[in-house]
Amino acid sequence: MSPGLKRAILIFNTLGFVAYLVWLSRFSTSETMRTQDGIIYYVPCLPFLFLYLLMLPSRGYRAACVVA
């Protein structure tokens, strides 16, 4: 992946994540953290975090593939 494309994806992901957190901050803590249904508000954060993990620089090795 080219560095320019990677940077654009990271910027777009960061803007989306910040916008979602700003939207999430409008709710009271009792709505989101103290009720069982409140966790649903935090589930959309997972794709943002997953994309950050995918964009980390590689460590120079590949995972072993086991074929049965």
PENORGI-V139509 format. One record per backbone hydrogen bond with DSSP energy under -1.0 kcal/mol. CO is the residue of the C=O (numbers start at 1). NH is the residue of the N-H. Records with the same first field share a line. If there is no record, write none. Layout:
# PENORGI-V139509
CO->NH + NH
This chain:
# PENORGI-V139509
2->6
3->7
4->8
5->9
6->10
7->11
8->12
9->13
10->14
11->15
12->16
13->17
14->18
15->19
16->20
17->21
18->22
19->23
20->24
21->25
23->26
24->27
28->32
29->33
37->40
38->41
39->42
42->45
43->46
45->49
46->50
47->51
48->52
49->53
50->54
51->55
